[in-house]
Amino acid sequence: QERRDDVQMVPLAHLDLLRRFAGTLTADRMRTLKEMFGLDVPVEEMTIKRENMILDIMGKEDIKPVSGIPEFLRSIKEKGLTTAVASSSDYKLINLILDRLKIAKYFDSVTSGSDVKRGKPSPDVFLLAAERIGIEPAECLVVEDSENGVKAAKAAGMKALGYINPTSGKQDLSLADFITDDFKKISIDMFI
């Protein structure tokens, strides 16, 4: 790895690894890293350390919702539709982000990857979220910014709206039923 102007350069092979991790459970990521690098640290310890680092960063950073998301969520609620969060993240991080972005009020239910044994691309977290809100999978639209998430949505029998998120790396969203790079360009009426 090189250093240039105090910015650490990440080898391309590691960027591919980060891309593949998008949407997966933290414990699964840590297990892979432990095996790849022969680390002598328990997966549970690695997972807790990573989660605490992310919580610390998110608690301090000035974060804002993706442009158009609050309006999109508001329009969904105005239509009387039921909404849920189904994330690979832990509840602490999910709730922190929802509260900091002031969008928690738009969701009827929250489901974490900690509630299921298999993470994305397995459909488990989406199926559990749909069960909790009493909606059949075929009636659900999942908004996803990762290849693993789109695969999980399709495996669950749900429609997928792929969001080209500049912070998620180059993700293959081609399995999604719909793709957007801007929530201001779409409306919920396009999907119901």
C-alpha positions as CSV (number, residue, x, y, z in Angstrom):
1,Q,0.0,0.0,0.0
2,E,1.2,3.5,-0.8
3,R,0.6,6.7,1.1
4,R,0.1,9.9,-0.8
5,D,-0.6,13.2,1.0
6,D,-1.7,11.4,4.2
7,V,-4.3,9.4,2.3
8,Q,-3.8,5.7,2.4
9,M,-4.3,4.1,-1.0
10,V,-6.3,0.8,-1.1
11,P,-5.2,-1.9,-3.5
12,L,-7.8,-2.7,-6.2
13,A,-8.1,-6.3,-4.9
14,H,-9.2,-4.9,-1.6
15,L,-11.8,-2.6,-3.3
16,D,-13.3,-5.7,-5.0
17,L,-13.5,-7.4,-1.6
18,L,-15.3,-4.4,-0.1
19,R,-17.7,-4.4,-3.0
20,R,-18.5,-8.1,-2.4
21,F,-19.1,-7.4,1.3
22,A,-21.8,-4.8,0.6
23,G,-25.0,-5.8,2.2
24,T,-23.6,-8.8,4.0
25,L,-23.6,-9.6,7.8
26,T,-20.7,-8.2,9.7
27,A,-19.9,-11.6,11.3
28,D,-19.7,-13.1,7.8
29,R,-17.3,-10.4,6.7
30,M,-15.1,-10.8,9.8
31,R,-15.1,-14.6,9.3
32,T,-13.9,-14.2,5.7
33,L,-11.2,-11.6,6.7
34,K,-10.0,-13.9,9.5
35,E,-9.6,-16.8,7.1
36,M,-8.0,-14.7,4.3
37,F,-5.4,-13.0,6.5
38,G,-4.9,-15.8,9.1
39,L,-5.9,-13.6,12.0
40,D,-5.8,-14.9,15.5
41,V,-8.7,-13.0,16.8
42,P,-12.2,-14.4,17.6
43,V,-14.8,-13.4,15.0
44,E,-17.1,-12.1,17.8
45,E,-14.4,-9.8,19.0
46,M,-13.7,-8.5,15.4
47,T,-17.5,-8.0,14.9
48,I,-18.0,-6.0,18.1
49,K,-14.9,-3.9,17.4
50,R,-16.1,-3.0,13.9
51,E,-19.7,-2.3,15.0
52,N,-18.4,0.0,17.8
53,M,-16.1,1.9,15.3
54,I,-19.1,2.4,12.9
55,L,-21.3,3.5,15.8
56,D,-18.7,6.0,16.9
57,I,-18.2,7.4,13.4
58,M,-21.9,7.7,12.7
59,G,-22.5,9.3,16.1
60,K,-20.0,12.0,15.4
61,E,-20.3,12.6,11.6
62,D,-22.7,15.1,10.1
63,I,-24.9,12.7,8.1
64,K,-27.7,13.6,5.7
65,P,-30.2,11.4,3.9
66,V,-29.8,10.6,0.3
67,S,-31.4,13.4,-1.8
68,G,-35.0,12.7,-2.4
69,I,-35.4,9.9,0.2
70,P,-37.4,11.8,2.8
71,E,-39.8,12.9,0.1
72,F,-40.1,9.4,-1.4
73,L,-40.8,7.9,2.1
74,R,-43.3,10.6,2.8
75,S,-45.2,9.9,-0.4
76,I,-45.2,6.2,0.5
77,K,-46.8,6.9,3.9
78,E,-49.3,9.3,2.3
79,K,-50.5,6.4,0.1
80,G,-51.1,4.4,3.3
81,L,-48.5,1.8,2.4
82,T,-46.7,-0.3,5.1
83,T,-42.9,0.1,5.3
84,A,-40.1,-1.8,6.9
85,V,-36.3,-1.6,7.2
86,A,-34.6,-4.9,6.5
87,S,-30.8,-4.3,7.0
88,S,-27.8,-6.5,7.6
89,S,-26.7,-4.1,10.3
90,D,-27.2,-4.4,14.0
91,Y,-30.2,-2.7,15.6
92,K,-28.0,-0.1,17.4
93,L,-26.6,1.2,14.1
94,I,-29.9,1.0,12.2
95,N,-31.7,3.0,14.9
96,L,-28.9,5.5,15.2
97,I,-29.0,6.2,11.5
98,L,-32.8,6.3,11.3
99,D,-32.9,8.8,14.2
100,R,-30.0,10.9,13.0
101,L,-31.6,11.2,9.5
102,K,-35.0,11.9,11.1
103,I,-36.7,9.2,9.0
104,A,-37.6,6.6,11.7
105,K,-41.2,7.9,11.6
106,Y,-41.6,6.6,8.1
107,F,-41.1,2.9,9.1
108,D,-43.6,0.5,10.6
109,S,-41.0,-2.1,11.5
110,V,-37.3,-2.7,11.7
111,T,-35.6,-6.0,11.1
112,S,-31.9,-6.6,11.6
113,G,-29.5,-9.2,10.1
114,S,-28.9,-10.2,13.7
115,D,-32.4,-11.8,13.7
116,V,-31.5,-14.3,11.0
117,K,-28.9,-17.0,10.5
118,R,-28.0,-16.3,6.9
119,G,-27.2,-12.8,5.6
120,K,-27.7,-11.5,2.1
121,P,-27.7,-12.8,-0.6
122,S,-29.9,-15.1,1.3
123,P,-33.5,-13.8,1.4
124,D,-33.9,-14.4,5.1
125,V,-33.9,-10.8,6.4
126,F,-36.4,-9.7,3.7
127,L,-38.7,-12.7,4.4
128,L,-38.7,-12.0,8.1
129,A,-39.4,-8.3,7.6
130,A,-42.4,-9.1,5.3
131,E,-43.7,-11.6,7.8
132,R,-43.5,-9.0,10.6
133,I,-45.5,-6.5,8.7
134,G,-48.0,-9.1,7.3
135,I,-47.2,-8.5,3.6
136,E,-46.8,-11.3,1.1
137,P,-43.3,-11.2,-0.5
138,A,-44.7,-10.8,-4.0
139,E,-46.3,-7.5,-2.8
140,C,-43.1,-6.1,-1.5
141,L,-40.7,-3.6,-3.2
142,V,-37.2,-3.6,-1.8
143,V,-34.9,-0.6,-2.3
144,E,-31.3,-1.9,-2.4
145,D,-27.9,-0.4,-3.3
146,S,-25.9,-3.7,-3.3
147,E,-25.7,-6.7,-5.6
148,N,-26.1,-9.0,-2.6
149,G,-29.3,-7.1,-1.5
150,V,-30.8,-7.3,-5.0
151,K,-30.1,-11.0,-5.1
152,A,-31.7,-11.5,-1.7
153,A,-34.8,-9.5,-2.7
154,K,-35.2,-11.6,-5.9
155,A,-34.6,-14.8,-4.0
156,A,-37.4,-13.7,-1.6
157,G,-39.8,-13.3,-4.6
158,M,-39.9,-9.5,-4.2
159,K,-39.5,-6.7,-6.7
160,A,-36.3,-4.8,-6.4
161,L,-35.5,-1.1,-7.0
162,G,-31.7,-0.9,-7.4
163,Y,-30.2,2.4,-6.3
164,I,-26.9,3.3,-7.8
165,N,-25.2,4.6,-4.7
166,P,-21.9,6.3,-5.2
167,T,-20.8,5.2,-1.7
168,S,-21.4,1.5,-2.3
169,G,-18.8,1.0,-5.0
170,K,-19.5,-0.4,-8.4
171,Q,-22.4,-2.8,-7.7
172,D,-24.1,-5.1,-10.3
173,L,-27.7,-4.2,-9.9
174,S,-28.8,-5.7,-13.2
175,L,-31.2,-8.2,-11.5
176,A,-33.3,-5.4,-10.1
177,D,-36.7,-4.8,-11.7
178,F,-36.0,-1.0,-11.7
179,I,-32.8,1.0,-11.3
180,T,-32.4,4.7,-10.4
181,D,-29.6,7.0,-9.5
182,D,-31.8,9.7,-8.2
183,F,-34.9,9.4,-5.9
184,K,-36.2,12.7,-7.3
185,K,-36.6,11.1,-10.7
186,I,-39.1,8.4,-9.4
187,S,-42.4,8.3,-7.5
188,I,-44.1,5.5,-5.6
189,D,-46.9,5.6,-8.2
190,M,-44.4,4.0,-10.7
191,F,-44.4,0.9,-8.6
192,I,-47.9,0.3,-7.3
